[in-house]
């Protein structure tokens, strides 16, 4: 099974920039995702962290060989998840 995997430099820079920005936001200002520990939306946080992981994998230039890993860490999926997480933080933060 062939899973497309964009690899040009501008796409990798976008992935790495988004991943670093969101990771730093969550680490430096955790209130962006929850006011208290009981308010954390674990499903949303899991999807956001998955997107950040995909952004780091793609951003550093790693290209998975096996199709399941290409699918899980596809930058298009990562961008979608990071975009949704950013939208959620802006709207609810």
N, C-alpha and C positions, 0 to 999 in steps of 0.2 A: 504494500500500500504506500503510495506516494503522498506525503503531506508537504505542501509548499511551505517554505521557510525563508522569508525575506532576509537578505544578508548585506545590503549596501550600508556604507558608513553612516549616512544620515539617519537611517532607520535604527541602527545600533546606538547612535548618540541620543536619539529620542528615547529609546528604551532605558538606557542608563540614566539619563537626566530625570525621567519620571520616577524611576525606581529609587534613586538616591533622594530625591525631593520628598517623596511620600514616606520613605523609611525614616528620614530625619524628622519630618513633621510628627510622626507617631512616637518616636523616641524622645524628642525634645518637648513636645506639647501633647501628652497623652489625652488631655481633655478634649482634643479635637475629635476623638472617637467615643469618649464616654466621660460623663461628669464624675461618676463614682464606679467602683469595681462592679457593682451590681447592675449598672446600666450598659455594660458592654454587650453589643450585639455580636455574639460569637460567629454566627453564620456570615455576617458581613465582613467581620475582621478576617475570617478564614479566606474568603474570596479575595479580599484586598491583599493579604499576604501572599496568596498564590500569584496574583498579578505582579506583585513586587518581585517575587522570586523569578518569574518568567522574564521580567524586565532586566534583572541582573544577569540571568543566564544568557539572554540575547545580547545585552549591552556589552558584555566583556568579550563577545565574539565566539562563544562556544556554540557549536552546531551539533545537536544530538543526532546520532546515526539511526537508532531504532525508531520506528514510526510511533510507538506509544509515547515515548519521551518527547518526540517532535510535536505531538499533539498536545501534551500536557504543558509544555513550555513554549508553545508557539507565541511569537510576539504579538500577533493579531489578537489572540485571546488575552494576553497580558495587558495590552493597551485597553481593551474593552473593560477588563476587570479594574484596572487602575483608574480609568475614566469614570466608571460607575462609583468607585470608592471616593474619588475626588468630588464628584457631584453630590454624593451623600453627605460628605463632610461639610461642603459649602452650604447645602440646604439646611442641614440639621445642626451644624456646629455653631 
